[in-house]
Amino acid sequence: MPDAKGLRDLHTLLSRPGDDVPAVRLLDPAGGELVVAARRMGGDDVLDEEAKSSYRRRLAQLDEEIDRAVELGDDRRAAESDRERAALLEELRAAAGLGGRTRRLGDEAERARKTVTARIRDTLRKLDHAHPELAAHLRATVSTGSTCRYQPDTTISWRL
């Protein structure tokens, strides 16, 4: 197979069976410990607590404005407030990740996790054609995520 980043990632994992290897290290092996540590820290929250409080206050105001407009029969004003409310809710949804956790800007660790996982999967798809048994073995023994690991059931000596 031609050289590929996913093959280099697998090479690193196969040379360290049973070890957790941070995805940020696989993404930039020459980066050293300082780069790995910095990238693992993640970025700033998309919305800080002050911004979230402001959104909550504005949503409460909009709810009151919508109720008032409906009581007065002002459908145009109620619709305008409802559109603003929907836009604010969409912004809040975009700022929230899985389980409502706050998303982070510039989260290098997350970017590394996605990139490394994608390139290992791509390499395994290519291996399906060139060497299906090897691809099956690696799928069963390689785990990817913020840390990656090659964990075979038995000791295998690789010539790397």
VENDAUR-V795242 format. One record per backbone hydrogen bond with DSSP energy under -0.5 kcal/mol. CO is the residue of the C=O (numbers start at 1). NH is the residue of the N-H. E is the energy in kcal/mol with one decimal. If there is no record, write none. Layout:
co=CO nh=NH e=E
co=CO nh=NH e=E
This chain:
co=4 nh=8 e=-1.9
co=5 nh=9 e=-2.4
co=6 nh=10 e=-2.3
co=7 nh=11 e=-2.4
co=8 nh=12 e=-2.3
co=9 nh=13 e=-2.2
co=10 nh=14 e=-3.1
co=11 nh=15 e=-1.8
co=13 nh=16 e=-1.2
co=14 nh=17 e=-0.6
co=16 nh=19 e=-2.1
co=19 nh=21 e=-0.5
co=20 nh=22 e=-0.5
co=21 nh=148 e=-3.1
co=22 nh=25 e=-0.9
co=22 nh=26 e=-1.6
co=23 nh=27 e=-2.4
co=24 nh=28 e=-1.5
co=26 nh=29 e=-0.6
co=28 nh=31 e=-1.9
co=29 nh=32 e=-0.6
co=31 nh=35 e=-0.8
co=32 nh=36 e=-2.0
co=33 nh=37 e=-2.8
co=34 nh=38 e=-2.4
co=35 nh=39 e=-2.5
co=36 nh=40 e=-1.7
co=37 nh=41 e=-0.7
co=38 nh=41 e=-0.8
co=39 nh=42 e=-0.6
co=39 nh=109 e=-1.0
co=44 nh=105 e=-3.8
co=48 nh=52 e=-2.3
co=49 nh=53 e=-2.4
co=50 nh=54 e=-2.2
co=51 nh=55 e=-2.4
co=52 nh=56 e=-2.5
co=53 nh=57 e=-2.6
co=54 nh=58 e=-2.5
co=55 nh=59 e=-2.7
co=56 nh=60 e=-2.2
co=57 nh=61 e=-2.3
co=58 nh=62 e=-2.7
co=59 nh=63 e=-2.3
co=60 nh=64 e=-2.0
co=61 nh=65 e=-2.7
co=62 nh=66 e=-2.8
co=63 nh=67 e=-2.4
co=64 nh=68 e=-2.8
co=65 nh=69 e=-2.7
co=66 nh=70 e=-2.5
co=67 nh=71 e=-2.4
co=68 nh=72 e=-2.0
co=69 nh=73 e=-0.6
co=69 nh=74 e=-2.7
co=70 nh=73 e=-0.9
co=73 nh=75 e=-1.4
co=74 nh=78 e=-2.1
co=75 nh=79 e=-2.4
co=76 nh=80 e=-2.2
co=77 nh=81 e=-2.4
co=78 nh=82 e=-2.3
co=79 nh=83 e=-2.2
co=80 nh=84 e=-2.1
co=81 nh=85 e=-2.5
co=82 nh=86 e=-2.5
co=83 nh=87 e=-2.2
co=84 nh=88 e=-2.4
co=85 nh=89 e=-2.4
co=86 nh=90 e=-2.0
co=87 nh=91 e=-2.0
co=88 nh=92 e=-2.2
co=89 nh=93 e=-2.3
co=90 nh=94 e=-2.3
co=91 nh=95 e=-1.4
co=92 nh=96 e=-0.5
co=93 nh=96 e=-1.0
co=95 nh=103 e=-3.0
co=97 nh=100 e=-1.7
co=98 nh=101 e=-1.7
co=101 nh=97 e=-4.6
co=103 nh=46 e=-2.6
co=104 nh=107 e=-0.7
co=106 nh=108 e=-1.3
co=107 nh=111 e=-2.0
co=108 nh=112 e=-2.8
co=109 nh=113 e=-2.4
co=110 nh=114 e=-2.3
co=111 nh=115 e=-2.5
co=112 nh=116 e=-2.9
co=113 nh=117 e=-2.2
co=114 nh=118 e=-2.3
co=115 nh=119 e=-2.4
co=116 nh=120 e=-2.2
co=117 nh=121 e=-2.4
co=118 nh=122 e=-2.3
co=119 nh=123 e=-1.9
co=120 nh=124 e=-2.4
co=121 nh=125 e=-2.2
co=122 nh=126 e=-1.9
co=123 nh=127 e=-2.4
co=124 nh=128 e=-1.5
co=125 nh=129 e=-0.6
co=126 nh=129 e=-0.9
co=126 nh=130 e=-1.5
co=127 nh=131 e=-3.5
co=131 nh=135 e=-2.3
co=132 nh=136 e=-2.3
co=133 nh=137 e=-2.3
co=134 nh=138 e=-2.7
co=135 nh=139 e=-2.4
co=136 nh=140 e=-1.7
co=137 nh=141 e=-1.2
co=138 nh=142 e=-2.4
co=141 nh=143 e=-0.5
co=141 nh=151 e=-3.2
co=143 nh=149 e=-2.3
co=146 nh=23 e=-2.7
co=148 nh=21 e=-3.0
co=149 nh=143 e=-2.8
co=149 nh=151 e=-0.6
co=150 nh=18 e=-3.5
co=156 nh=158 e=-0.7
co=158 nh=160 e=-0.9
